[in-house]
Amino acid sequence: MALVLFSRLLAAPADPWLRMTSTHFELFTTAGERGGRELIQHFERVRSFFQQAFGLIPHDGNPVQIVVFRSAKEFEPYKLNAAASAFFQAGLDHDFIVMQTASPDHYPVAVHEYTHLLLHQTGHIPRWLNEGLAELYSTMEPRDGEILVGQVIAGRAATLQADRWLDLHEVIAVDEHSSLYNEKSRAGMFYAESWFLVHMLALQEWYAPRFRQLGVALQEGDTASAFLKVYGKTVTQVQQDLQLYFRSASLTGRLFHVQLPESVDAPQVERGGFRARAALAEVLNTIPDHREAAQAACRQLAGEFPREWEAEERCAEVFWRDRNLAEAAEHFARAAGMGNADARLYLNYGRVLAALGRLPDAVAAFQSAVKNNGEWNEAHYELAIALVQSGSFPAALQEFGHVKMLPPDQAIRYFYNLAYAHYREGDTAGAKRLLDQAAPFVKTDRDRTTIDGLRAACCAN
């Protein structure tokens, strides 16, 4: 039944989807032009706030895609869990915000999900802090040229007033798989308590000056140890302060001295057609337990739009995510054969080919990615490693010279492969120096075994 519903959404005779584009966003909606236009302009203003107040802006790349339905019924097949009326989801090519409706009443939800997107791009943080910050900033409101953040959320406050609080140890232990997060009957108190905890930590006069230090401490340890390090308090003591804070005479927000743009350029509007339906297929591919629906959607898309390389790319991504590498490679090959110059397509195609052990083909795909975007570190990095794996060590060393910056989680792979290339070219001293540079990035036993194994082979003496 679910597959029939997806098919109807994707193949309605009169396409209900509109596509709207602004400077930083791409929005697809069945909620009508007016609602979509106002929502995308709202997102532009929110982005301006975060940029000015915190310097937080999304990474360069494809625009954020927003999918907005006109009813709960249309939204139902895409829901992440029973409690969600909107969600943020990271995809291979785009980050998505998916919303039930475009009503102004749902604007706080829009800001909530956009906060998740920004936090996702700044690194891992605990679920309580992620949700609490999203709730806190969902209340942002213009006030005489400033932005007020931290107004009391009536529904959350009512939950805290009426129901028994969770032990804070439970709250800080929640992750994306916890029932406290995913079951509607239990999620309410988790959200309420997370919001109020962040409200206190960010805005209360004693806690607020230390809030940035907490963010740093959480990158180094768990929440309990971060509380001790930053505040000198146990989790139980913080909960006691939180209960006192709830009983305080008044809870106030904070004014941010930022200037939102007085006007935002009107978005371009067109019928959604292929672009909207490709976005729907990509959204399905990001949602757990929707694999069959994603496969059905992408196959239908490719069948109805045989000249659109992105239709084949969507199928490739679906099968890649399912670890069906052979079928993913076939779809990537068809997309590449349509003569496009999309560097990301070739990068992902190369990764699939490398995983299949087809190293010469992987090198060729990565070379196409570099050719189409010569400034892309990630493409140079993958090409260099594929050259190492194929035994082309001089070419690999030359390619590594184009890699300027990588995230820390890529450091072990980078240093290992670069050191191995130096070792195979007879430069054992250079290999040893690189392995020494890798040491600060060792986080796991697997990392240690990887680095120590190469050190034993090349640099024992």
ZATIPA-635734 format. One line per field, with one value per residue: y, z, x of N, C-alpha, C in turn. Coordinates in steps of 0.1 Angstrom, whole numbers, plus 2048, in hexadecimal, padded with zeros to 3 digits. Example, Ala and Ser with C-alpha at 12.3 -4.5 7.8 and 13.67 -1.06 7.14 Angstrom:
# residues 2
nv = [7C7:7EA]
nw = [84E:847]
nu = [884:880]
cav = [7D3:7F5]
caw = [84E:847]
cau = [87B:889]
cv = [7DF:800]
cw = [84E:84F]
cu = [884:881]
//
This chain:
# residues 461
nv = [7F4:80C:810:815:82D:83E:83C:849:863:86A:869:877:881:89D:8B1:8BA:8C8:8E4:8F6:90A:922:932:948:937:920:904:8FD:8E6:8E1:8D8:8E9:900:920:938:931:922:936:949:939:931:94A:950:93D:947:95F:954:947:95D:967:953:954:96E:96F:959:951:93A:928:914:8FB:900:8F7:8E2:8F1:8F3:8DD:8E0:8CF:8D1:8C8:8C9:8BF:8AA:890:88D:88F:879:860:866:86A:86A:861:85A:871:887:8A5:8B2:8B0:8AF:8A3:894:890:87F:891:8A8:8BC:8B7:8C7:8BD:8C3:8C3:8D6:8F7:90B:92A:925:910:91A:91C:901:8FE:90E:900:8E8:8F2:8FB:8E2:8D9:8EC:8E5:8CB:8CE:8D9:8C6:8A9:8A9:8A3:894:8A0:8BA:8C2:8C0:8D2:8EB:8EF:8F1:908:91D:91D:92E:948:96A:988:9A8:9C9:9CE:9BD:99A:985:96A:94D:94D:940:920:917:8FE:8EC:8F5:8F0:8D4:8CF:8D9:8C9:8AE:892:897:88B:879:88A:87D:869:879:885:86F:867:85C:85A:842:83D:836:84B:85F:858:84E:85A:85D:85F:871:88C:896:894:8A6:8BE:8C0:8C0:8D8:8EB:8E7:8F0:90A:914:910:920:939:940:955:94C:934:93A:949:935:925:921:915:8FD:8F1:8EC:8DA:8C4:8BA:8AC:899:886:891:892:894:8AC:8BE:8BE:8C7:8E1:8EE:8E5:8D4:8B8:8A2:89E:8B5:8C9:8C3:8C9:8E5:8EB:8E5:8F9:90F:90D:914:92E:952:960:959:961:96C:971:98D:991:9A4:9A8:9AE:9A6:9A0:9B9:9B3:997:988:97F:95D:947:937:919:8FD:8DE:8C4:8AF:8B6:8B9:8A0:890:89A:890:874:873:87B:866:853:85A:854:83D:81B:81E:812:802:812:828:81C:815:82E:83B:82A:82E:849:849:83B:84B:862:85F:86C:87C:880:882:872:858:85B:85E:844:835:83E:834:818:816:81E:809:7F6:7E8:7E6:7DF:7E4:7FF:809:805:817:82F:82F:832:84B:85A:855:867:87E:893:8AC:8AA:8AC:89F:889:879:875:866:850:846:83E:828:817:813:805:7EE:7E3:7EA:7F9:807:812:821:834:842:84D:85E:86F:87C:88A:89C:8AA:8B7:8C7:8D6:8E2:8D3:8C5:8AC:89C:89A:88E:874:86A:869:855:83F:83C:835:81C:80E:80C:820:833:84A:85C:85D:86B:883:88B:88D:8A4:8B8:8B8:8CB:8D0:8BD:8AD:8A4:889:87B:879:863:850:860:866:84C:842:854:852:837:838:848:836:820:82C:82D:83F:83E:84E:864:857:84F:867:870:85D:862:87B:873:869:87A:878:85F:84C:835:811:804:819:81B:802:802:818:80F:7F7:7FE:80D:7F9:7EA:7FC:80D:804:803]
nw = [800:808:7F4:7DE:7E5:7E5:7CA:7BF:7C8:7BB:7A0:798:782:77D:785:7A6:7B1:7BA:7B2:7C3:7C4:7D6:7E1:7F2:7F6:7EB:7E4:7E5:7E1:7E8:7F2:7E7:7D6:7E5:800:7FF:7F4:809:81D:814:813:82E:837:82C:83B:854:851:84D:867:876:86A:870:88C:897:884:878:85B:841:830:812:7F2:7E4:7E5:803:804:806:80E:80D:817:811:824:840:838:81F:828:839:82E:82E:848:863:87C:895:8A3:894:883:871:862:862:84B:841:821:804:7F0:7F6:812:824:82E:839:839:848:842:833:843:856:871:874:872:888:88A:872:876:88C:87E:86C:87D:886:86E:86C:883:87E:86B:879:888:89E:8B8:8D9:8DA:8EB:8EC:8D2:8CB:8DF:8D9:8C0:8C7:8D7:8C6:8B4:8BC:8B4:8AE:89D:8AB:8AB:89A:8A5:8B0:8C3:8D7:8E8:8F4:908:901:8FE:8FE:904:91E:92B:92B:93C:953:958:957:963:968:954:95F:95E:956:945:930:925:91B:905:8E3:8BF:8BC:8D2:8E5:8F3:8E1:8CA:8CD:8CD:8E4:8F8:8F1:8F5:910:90F:8FB:906:91E:914:905:91B:92B:919:917:930:932:91E:922:93D:957:966:95A:93E:936:933:91F:905:90C:914:8FC:8F0:903:900:8E8:8F0:903:915:91E:93B:945:938:945:95F:95A:94F:95F:978:984:98B:977:985:996:983:97A:990:992:97A:980:994:984:974:985:989:98B:972:950:938:917:8FE:8EE:8CE:8BC:89E:87C:868:845:835:81F:80A:7ED:7D5:7D0:7B4:7A1:796:785:795:78A:77D:78F:7A9:7AD:7AC:7C3:7D6:7D4:7DC:7F7:801:800:815:82C:846:844:82D:815:800:7F6:7ED:7D9:7C7:7C0:7B4:79E:790:78A:77A:765:75A:754:740:735:748:75B:777:780:77D:78E:7A7:7AA:7AB:7C3:7D5:7D3:7DA:7F4:7FF:7FD:7E6:7D1:7B6:7A7:7AD:7A0:785:781:787:772:75C:761:75F:745:737:731:743:759:775:792:7AB:7A5:797:7AB:7BF:7AF:7AA:7C5:7C8:7B5:7BE:7D6:7CB:7C2:7A9:79F:78A:77B:790:795:77C:77E:795:78A:777:788:794:77D:777:78D:798:7B0:7C5:7E3:7ED:7D7:7CC:7E1:7E2:7C9:7CC:7E0:7D2:7BF:7CE:7D7:7BF:7B9:7AD:7B6:7B3:7A4:7B7:7CC:7C0:7BD:7D7:7DE:7D7:7EA:802:81A:832:844:867:86C:855:857:85F:84A:836:83E:840:826:818:825:81F:803:802:80F:7FD:7E8:7F1:804:823:839:835:835:850:85E:856:861:87C:87D:87A:893:8A7:89F:8A2:8AE:8B3:8B9:8A1:890:89C:898:87C:877:886:87A:860:868:874:85E:84D:85B:871:879]
nu = [808:814:826:816:80B:821:827:811:815:82C:825:80F:7F5:7F0:809:80F:823:837:855:86C:886:89F:8BA:8C8:8BA:8A5:885:86A:848:826:814:80C:812:814:817:82F:841:842:84D:867:873:873:885:89C:89F:8A3:8BB:8CC:8CB:8D8:8F1:8FB:8F9:907:91A:914:90F:903:918:92A:91C:902:8E2:8CD:8B2:88F:873:851:831:80D:7FC:7F6:7F0:7FD:817:81B:826:841:84A:861:85E:844:840:848:843:851:872:896:8AD:8CB:8D9:8E9:8EF:8E1:8D6:8B8:89A:87B:859:838:824:821:818:818:816:827:840:852:859:867:87D:888:890:8A2:8B6:8BF:8CB:8E1:8EF:8F6:909:91E:929:929:911:902:8E1:8CE:8D8:8D7:8BC:8B2:8BE:8B3:898:899:8A2:88D:87B:882:87D:876:87D:87A:890:8A2:8A9:895:89C:892:879:85F:853:834:827:83B:842:82A:82A:840:835:81F:826:83A:85C:878:894:8B2:8C9:8BF:8B5:8CD:8D9:8CB:8C9:8C7:8BA:8AB:88D:882:886:87A:860:83F:82F:842:855:84E:855:871:878:86E:87C:897:896:892:8A8:8BD:8B4:8B9:8D5:8DE:8D4:8CF:8DC:8F3:8FB:8FD:915:927:920:92B:943:939:932:94B:955:944:94D:962:95B:941:920:91C:937:93E:92D:938:952:94E:93A:93F:92D:918:902:8EA:8EA:8E8:8CF:8C0:8C4:8B7:89C:897:89A:884:871:875:86D:86B:871:888:88F:8A9:8B7:8C4:8DA:8D6:8D1:8B8:8B2:89F:890:88B:896:87E:876:87E:865:857:847:849:850:869:87E:873:869:880:88C:87A:87E:899:895:886:89A:8AA:89D:89B:890:881:888:87E:86A:879:889:874:86B:882:886:86F:872:889:87F:86B:878:88E:8A4:8B0:8CB:8CD:8B8:8C1:8D7:8CA:8BF:8D7:8E1:8CE:8D2:8EC:8EC:8DF:8F2:8F4:909:910:8F9:8F6:90D:907:8F2:8FF:911:900:8F6:90E:914:904:910:914:922:926:937:933:924:937:949:93B:935:94F:955:944:94D:967:962:958:96F:978:990:99F:989:97E:992:991:977:97A:98D:97D:96D:97F:987:96F:96C:984:98D:984:98A:982:97E:998:9A4:997:99F:9BB:9BD:9B2:9C5:9DB:9D2:9D1:9EB:9F9:A0F:A20:A0F:9FB:A07:A0B:9F1:9E8:9F4:9E2:9CE:9C1:9B2:9A1:986:989:982:98B:9A6:9B6:9B4:9BE:9D9:9E3:9E2:9F1:A09:A0F:A12:A2A:A3B:A3B:A48:A61:A67:A6C:A71:A60:A48:A47:A46:A2D:A1C:A21:A15:9FB:9F4:9E7:9CD:9C3:9A9:99C:99E:9A1:9AB:9C4:9CF:9D1:9E4:9FA:9FF:A09:A1F:A2F:A35:A44:A54:A62:A7C]
cav = [800:818:812:81B:83B:845:83D:854:870:86D:868:87D:887:8AC:8B2:8C4:8CE:8F1:8F7:918:923:93F:948:92C:915:8FF:8F8:8DF:8E1:8D6:8F1:90C:929:942:92B:91F:942:94F:930:932:957:94F:936:951:968:94C:944:969:968:94A:958:979:96D:94F:94D:92C:927:907:8F9:903:8EB:8E3:8F8:8EB:8DA:8DF:8C8:8D5:8C3:8D1:8B8:89F:884:88C:88E:86D:856:86A:86D:863:85A:85E:87E:891:8AC:8B7:8AA:8B2:896:896:887:87E:89D:8B4:8BB:8B9:8C9:8B8:8C8:8BF:8E1:904:915:932:91F:906:920:917:8F4:901:913:8F5:8DF:8F8:8FA:8D5:8D9:8F3:8DE:8BF:8D2:8DE:8BA:8A1:8AD:89A:896:8A9:8C8:8C4:8C3:8DD:8F7:8F1:8F7:916:926:91D:939:955:974:996:9B2:9D6:9CD:9B2:98D:97F:95B:947:94E:933:918:914:8EF:8E5:8F9:8E9:8C6:8CF:8DD:8BF:8A0:88F:899:881:87B:891:872:863:883:887:862:864:85D:85A:836:83C:837:859:869:854:84B:867:85D:861:87C:899:89B:895:8B3:8C8:8C1:8C5:8E6:8F3:8E6:8F9:917:918:910:92A:946:944:95E:945:92A:93F:94D:929:91C:91E:90B:8F0:8EB:8E7:8CE:8B9:8B4:8A4:88F:885:89D:893:899:8BA:8C6:8BF:8CF:8EF:8F4:8DF:8CE:8AB:8A2:8A0:8C3:8D1:8C1:8D1:8F3:8EC:8E6:906:919:90C:91A:93C:95B:963:953:96B:968:97A:995:991:9B1:9A5:9B5:99E:9A8:9BE:9AC:98C:987:975:951:943:92D:911:8F0:8D6:8BB:8A6:8BA:8B6:891:88B:89D:886:867:874:87C:858:84B:85E:850:82F:812:822:80E:7FD:81E:82F:815:816:83C:83E:823:835:856:847:836:856:86D:857:875:884:878:882:867:84D:85D:85B:835:831:841:82B:80B:818:81E:7FB:7EE:7E1:7EE:7DC:7EC:80D:80D:805:824:83A:82E:838:85A:860:854:871:889:89E:8B0:8AB:8A6:897:87C:870:872:85B:844:841:837:81B:80F:80F:7FB:7E2:7DF:7EE:805:810:81A:82B:83F:84A:855:869:879:884:893:8A6:8B1:8C0:8D0:8D5:8E7:8CB:8BD:89E:894:898:884:867:866:866:848:835:83A:82D:80E:808:80A:82B:83B:858:863:85F:875:890:88F:891:8B2:8C0:8B7:8D6:8CF:8B2:8AC:89B:87B:876:87B:856:84B:869:864:83E:840:85C:84B:82A:83C:84B:829:818:833:82C:84A:839:859:86B:84F:84F:875:871:854:86A:886:86D:865:881:876:852:84C:827:806:802:823:818:7F6:807:81F:807:7ED:804:811:7ED:7E6:805:816:7FE:806]
caw = [800:809:7E7:7D5:7E9:7E0:7BB:7BB:7CB:7B1:792:797:774:77E:78F:7B0:7B8:7B6:7B6:7C5:7C6:7DA:7E1:7FA:7F8:7E0:7EB:7DE:7E9:7E2:7FA:7E0:7D4:7EF:80C:7FC:7F3:816:825:80F:817:83C:839:828:846:85F:84D:84F:875:87B:865:877:89B:89B:87A:873:84E:83B:828:803:7EB:7DF:7EE:80B:7FE:810:809:815:813:815:82D:848:830:816:830:840:829:830:856:869:888:898:8A9:88B:879:867:866:85A:847:838:815:7FE:7E8:7FC:81F:823:838:834:842:846:83B:832:84B:85F:87E:874:870:892:886:867:87D:893:876:866:888:885:863:86F:88D:877:863:882:88F:8A7:8C6:8DF:8D5:8F3:8E9:8C4:8CC:8E7:8D2:8B5:8CD:8DC:8BB:8AD:8C1:8B0:8A9:89B:8B4:8A9:894:8AC:8B0:8D0:8D8:8F5:8FA:90E:8F8:908:8FE:90C:92C:931:92D:948:95E:95B:957:96B:960:953:966:954:951:93A:925:91F:915:8F9:8D6:8B4:8BC:8DF:8E5:8F7:8D6:8BE:8D0:8CF:8F2:901:8EC:8FA:91B:90B:8F4:910:928:90D:903:926:92F:911:91A:93C:930:914:925:94B:959:96B:950:931:931:932:915:8FA:911:914:8EE:8EE:90B:8FA:8DD:8F6:90C:916:925:949:947:934:950:96A:955:94C:969:985:989:986:970:98F:99A:978:97A:99C:98D:970:987:99A:979:96F:98F:98A:988:964:947:92E:90B:8FC:8E2:8C5:8B4:890:873:85D:839:834:814:804:7DF:7D2:7CA:7A7:7A3:78A:788:79B:780:780:79B:7B5:7AF:7B0:7D2:7DE:7D3:7E5:805:805:802:822:838:84A:842:821:80A:7F5:7F0:7E6:7CD:7BE:7BC:7AB:792:788:786:76F:75A:755:750:73C:731:753:762:785:783:77F:79A:7B3:7AB:7AF:7D1:7DC:7D3:7E1:803:802:7FB:7D9:7C9:7A8:7A0:7AE:796:778:780:786:764:752:763:75A:736:731:72D:74D:75F:783:799:7B6:79F:795:7B8:7C5:7A6:7AD:7D1:7C6:7AD:7C7:7DF:7C3:7BE:79B:7A2:77E:778:79A:792:771:783:79D:781:771:793:795:771:778:799:79C:7BD:7CF:7EB:7EF:7CB:7CB:7EC:7DE:7BE:7D1:7E7:7C8:7B8:7D7:7D7:7B2:7B8:7A5:7C1:7AF:7A1:7C3:7D4:7B9:7BF:7E5:7DF:7D4:7F5:80B:827:834:852:870:86B:84A:859:860:83C:82E:842:83D:818:813:82A:817:7F6:804:812:7F1:7E0:7F7:80E:830:843:832:83A:85F:862:853:86B:888:87C:87C:8A1:8AF:899:8A6:8B7:8B5:8B8:892:88C:8A2:891:86E:877:88B:870:856:86F:876:850:846:863:87E:87C]
cau = [800:81C:82D:80C:809:82D:826:808:81B:837:821:802:7F4:7F3:814:80B:82F:83E:863:870:894:8A4:8C8:8CF:8B0:89D:879:860:83C:818:80C:808:81D:815:81D:83D:849:844:855:875:878:875:892:8A7:8A1:8A9:8C9:8D3:8CD:8E3:8FE:8FF:8FA:910:923:911:909:906:924:928:917:8F5:8D8:8C5:8A5:884:867:845:824:802:7F3:7FB:7EE:808:824:81B:82F:84F:84D:86C:858:836:83F:84E:83B:85B:87F:8A2:8B4:8D7:8D9:8F6:8F1:8DB:8D0:8AA:890:86E:84F:82B:81D:828:811:820:816:831:84D:85C:85E:870:88A:88D:897:8AE:8C0:8C5:8D4:8ED:8F6:8FB:915:928:92F:920:90E:8F8:8D4:8C7:8DC:8D3:8AD:8AF:8C1:8A9:88C:89C:8A2:881:873:887:872:87B:878:880:89E:8AA:8A2:893:89C:891:86C:85A:84B:829:824:846:841:81F:82F:848:82D:815:82B:846:868:881:8A1:8BB:8D2:8B8:8B5:8DA:8DD:8C3:8CF:8BD:8B3:8A4:87F:87F:887:872:852:838:82A:84D:85E:84B:85D:87F:879:86B:888:8A2:894:893:8B6:8C4:8B0:8C0:8E3:8E2:8CE:8CF:8E7:8FF:8FF:8FE:922:930:91A:934:94C:933:933:958:957:93D:955:96D:956:933:919:91F:944:93E:927:942:95D:94A:933:942:920:913:8F5:8E0:8EA:8E3:8C0:8BA:8C4:8AD:88F:896:899:876:868:878:862:86A:87B:889:897:8B5:8B7:8D0:8DB:8D9:8C8:8B3:8AF:891:889:892:893:874:87B:879:85A:854:841:854:854:874:887:86C:868:88D:88E:872:885:8A5:891:883:8A7:8B1:895:89C:885:879:890:876:863:884:88C:869:86B:88D:884:864:877:892:877:863:881:89A:8AF:8B4:8D5:8CA:8AF:8CA:8DF:8C2:8BF:8E4:8E3:8C6:8D8:8F9:8E8:8DB:8FF:8F3:913:910:8EE:8F9:917:900:8EA:908:917:8F6:8F6:91B:914:8FC:918:913:92F:924:943:92F:920:943:950:934:937:95C:955:93E:956:972:95C:957:97D:97B:999:9A1:97D:97C:99B:98B:96C:97F:993:973:968:989:986:963:96D:992:98F:97D:993:97D:981:9A7:9A7:993:9A7:9C8:9BD:9B0:9D2:9E3:9CC:9D4:9F9:9FF:A14:A25:A03:9F3:A0E:A08:9E3:9E7:9F8:9D6:9C5:9C4:9AC:998:981:992:97F:991:9B4:9BD:9B4:9C7:9E7:9E7:9E4:9FC:A15:A11:A18:A38:A42:A3D:A51:A6E:A69:A67:A71:A54:A3D:A47:A41:A1E:A16:A22:A0B:9EE:9F2:9DD:9BF:9BF:99E:996:9A8:9A3:9B4:9D1:9D4:9D4:9F0:A05:A03:A12:A2C:A37:A3A:A4D:A5C:A66:A8B]
cv = [80D:81B:819:829:843:847:848:861:874:86E:86D:883:896:8AE:8BD:8CC:8DB:8F0:906:918:931:93E:93B:920:911:8F8:8F1:8DE:8DE:8E0:8FE:917:933:93D:928:92B:948:946:931:93F:957:948:93F:95A:961:94A:951:96B:960:94E:964:977:964:94B:93F:92D:919:906:8FC:8F6:8ED:8EA:8EE:8E9:8D9:8D9:8CB:8D0:8CC:8CB:8AE:892:882:88A:880:863:859:86C:864:85B:860:86C:88A:898:8B3:8B0:8B0:8A4:89A:88C:887:88B:8AA:8B1:8BF:8BE:8C6:8BC:8C4:8C9:8ED:90F:91D:92D:915:90D:91D:90A:8F5:905:908:8EB:8E5:8F9:8ED:8D4:8E0:8EB:8D1:8C2:8D7:8D2:8B4:8A7:8A4:89E:8A0:8B8:8CB:8C8:8D0:8EA:8F9:8F6:905:920:926:928:947:95D:982:9A0:9BF:9D6:9C3:9A5:988:970:957:949:940:92D:912:905:8E8:8E8:8F2:8DA:8C5:8D2:8D1:8B1:89E:890:88C:883:880:887:86B:86D:884:87A:85F:865:85B:84D:834:83E:845:863:865:850:858:868:861:86D:889:89F:89C:8A3:8BF:8CB:8C5:8D3:8EF:8F2:8EF:907:91C:919:91C:938:94A:94B:957:93B:930:943:941:920:918:914:8FD:8E9:8E5:8DA:8C2:8B3:8AA:899:88F:891:89E:898:8A8:8C3:8C8:8C8:8DE:8F6:8F0:8D9:8C1:8AD:8A5:8AE:8CC:8CF:8C9:8E0:8F5:8ED:8F3:911:919:913:929:945:95E:95D:95D:966:972:981:994:99D:9AD:9AB:9AB:9A6:9AC:9B8:9A1:98A:97C:969:94F:937:926:904:8E7:8CB:8B1:8A9:8B7:8A7:88B:88E:893:879:868:875:86E:850:84F:859:841:827:816:81D:80A:809:826:829:816:825:83F:837:82A:842:853:842:841:861:866:860:87E:87B:878:877:85B:84F:85A:84C:830:833:838:81E:80B:817:810:7F1:7E5:7E8:7EC:7E4:7FB:812:80E:813:82F:83A:834:847:860:85F:85F:87E:895:8A1:8B2:8A4:89C:889:873:86C:865:84E:83E:839:829:812:80A:804:7EE:7DC:7E2:7FB:80D:818:824:837:848:853:860:873:882:88E:89F:8AF:8BC:8C9:8CF:8DA:8DF:8C2:8AE:896:891:88D:876:861:862:858:83D:832:832:81E:807:807:815:836:849:861:867:86B:883:894:893:89F:8BC:8C1:8C1:8D5:8C4:8B2:8A2:88C:874:875:86D:851:853:866:856:83D:848:856:83F:82E:840:83F:821:81F:834:837:846:844:861:864:84F:85D:876:868:85B:875:880:86A:86C:87E:867:852:83E:81D:803:80C:81F:80C:7FA:80E:817:7FC:7F2:808:805:7E8:7EF:80B:811:801:815]
cw = [800:7FB:7DD:7D8:7E3:7D0:7B7:7BE:7C0:7A3:790:789:774:789:799:7B5:7B1:7BB:7B8:7C9:7CB:7DB:7E7:7FC:7EB:7E7:7E1:7E6:7E1:7E9:7F4:7E0:7E0:7FC:80A:7FB:801:81F:821:813:826:83F:836:834:852:85D:850:85E:87A:876:86D:886:89F:890:875:866:849:832:819:7FD:7E6:7E9:7F7:804:808:808:812:80F:816:81F:835:840:826:81C:836:83B:82B:83E:85B:875:88B:89D:8A0:883:86F:86C:85D:857:83E:82D:80F:7F7:7EE:80B:81E:82F:833:83E:83E:83E:83B:83A:854:86D:87F:872:87B:890:87B:86D:885:88A:86F:870:888:87A:866:879:887:870:86C:889:898:8B4:8CB:8DA:8DE:8EF:8DB:8C4:8D4:8E0:8C7:8BB:8D1:8D1:8B2:8B1:8BD:8AA:8A8:8A5:8B2:8A4:89B:8AB:8BE:8CF:8E6:8FC:8FE:903:900:909:906:91B:932:934:93A:954:962:95E:960:962:95F:95B:95B:94E:945:92E:91E:918:908:8EC:8CC:8B5:8C9:8DD:8EA:8EC:8CB:8C1:8D4:8DE:8FC:8FD:8F2:905:918:904:8FD:919:921:90A:90F:92C:927:914:926:939:927:919:934:94F:95E:960:943:92D:92F:926:90A:8FF:911:906:8EB:8F6:906:8EE:8E3:8FF:90C:91E:934:94C:943:93F:95B:966:954:958:977:98C:983:97E:97A:994:990:977:985:998:983:976:98E:98F:974:979:991:986:97A:95C:93B:922:90A:8EF:8DB:8BC:8A6:888:868:851:838:829:80F:7F6:7DD:7CB:7BC:7A9:795:78E:78B:791:785:78D:7A8:7B8:7B2:7BF:7DA:7DF:7DC:7F4:809:808:80F:82E:83A:847:836:814:7FE:7EE:7E8:7D9:7C2:7B8:7B2:79E:789:783:77A:763:753:74F:74B:738:73C:75B:771:789:786:78B:7A7:7B5:7B0:7BE:7DA:7DE:7DA:7F0:807:800:7EF:7CF:7BA:7A1:7A1:7A3:788:776:77F:778:75A:754:75D:74B:72F:72F:737:752:76E:78B:7A4:7B1:79D:7A1:7BE:7BC:7A9:7BB:7D0:7BF:7B5:7D1:7D8:7BF:7B0:79B:795:77A:783:798:787:776:78C:795:77A:77C:794:789:772:783:79E:7AA:7C9:7D7:7EB:7E3:7C9:7D5:7E8:7D3:7C3:7D8:7DD:7C1:7C1:7D6:7CA:7B0:7B0:7AF:7BD:7AC:7AE:7CB:7CE:7BD:7CE:7E7:7DC:7E0:7FF:819:827:842:85A:86E:85E:84C:859:852:834:831:83E:82F:812:818:822:80A:7F8:807:805:7E7:7E6:802:81C:83A:841:837:849:864:860:85E:879:888:87E:88A:8A8:8AA:89C:8B1:8BB:8B4:8A9:88C:890:89A:883:86E:87B:882:866:85C:870:869:84B:84E:870:882:87E]
cu = [809:822:823:80A:815:82C:81C:80D:825:831:813:801:7F6:7FD:811:817:834:84C:866:87F:897:8B3:8CE:8C6:8A9:891:86F:854:830:80F:808:813:81F:81C:82C:846:84C:84E:864:87B:87B:882:89D:8AA:8A8:8B8:8D1:8D5:8D8:8F1:904:902:905:91B:920:909:90C:912:920:924:909:8EC:8D1:8B7:89B:878:85B:838:819:7F9:7FB:7FB:7FA:815:826:825:83E:853:858:867:84B:835:843:843:844:868:88A:8A9:8C0:8D7:8E7:8F9:8EC:8D8:8C1:8A3:882:864:841:823:825:821:81A:821:822:83F:857:861:869:87E:890:895:8A3:8B9:8C7:8CF:8E1:8F5:8FD:908:920:92F:925:91E:903:8EA:8CC:8CB:8D7:8C4:8AA:8B3:8B7:89C:88E:89B:896:878:877:87C:878:875:880:88E:8A7:8A2:8A2:893:89A:883:867:851:840:826:82F:845:835:822:837:840:824:81B:837:852:870:88E:8AB:8C5:8CC:8B8:8C2:8DF:8D5:8CB:8C4:8B5:8AA:895:87A:87F:87D:863:84A:833:835:856:85B:853:86B:881:878:877:894:8A2:897:8A1:8BE:8C1:8B8:8CF:8E7:8DE:8CF:8DD:8F4:904:904:90D:92B:92A:923:93F:947:934:940:95A:950:944:95F:968:947:92D:91C:92D:945:938:931:94D:959:943:937:936:91E:906:8EA:8DF:8E5:8D4:8BA:8BA:8B9:89F:88D:894:88A:86D:86B:86D:860:875:87C:891:8A3:8B3:8C4:8CF:8DF:8CE:8C4:8B0:8A1:889:891:88D:888:87A:876:86F:858:84D:84C:859:85F:87B:880:86B:875:890:886:879:892:8A1:88E:890:8AE:8AA:897:88F:87C:880:888:86F:86D:887:881:869:876:88B:87A:86A:880:88A:870:86C:88F:8A6:8B4:8BE:8D3:8C1:8B7:8D3:8D7:8C1:8CC:8E6:8DA:8CD:8E5:8F6:8E4:8E7:8FD:8FC:913:905:8F0:903:910:8F8:8F4:90E:90D:8F6:903:91B:90B:903:918:921:92E:92F:93E:92A:92C:94A:949:935:944:95C:94F:947:962:96E:95B:964:980:984:99C:995:97B:985:996:980:970:986:989:96D:972:989:97B:963:97B:996:989:987:98F:980:98F:9AA:9A4:99B:9B5:9C8:9BA:9BD:9DB:9DF:9CF:9E3:A00:A04:A19:A19:9FB:9FA:A0B:9FA:9E1:9EB:9ED:9CC:9C9:9BF:9A2:992:989:98F:985:9A1:9BB:9BE:9BE:9D5:9EC:9EA:9F0:A09:A19:A17:A27:A40:A45:A46:A5F:A71:A64:A67:A64:A48:A3C:A42:A32:A17:A16:A17:9FD:9EA:9E7:9CE:9BA:9B5:999:9A1:9AB:9AC:9C3:9D7:9D9:9E2:9FC:A09:A0C:A1F:A35:A3D:A45:A57:A61:A74:A8D]
//
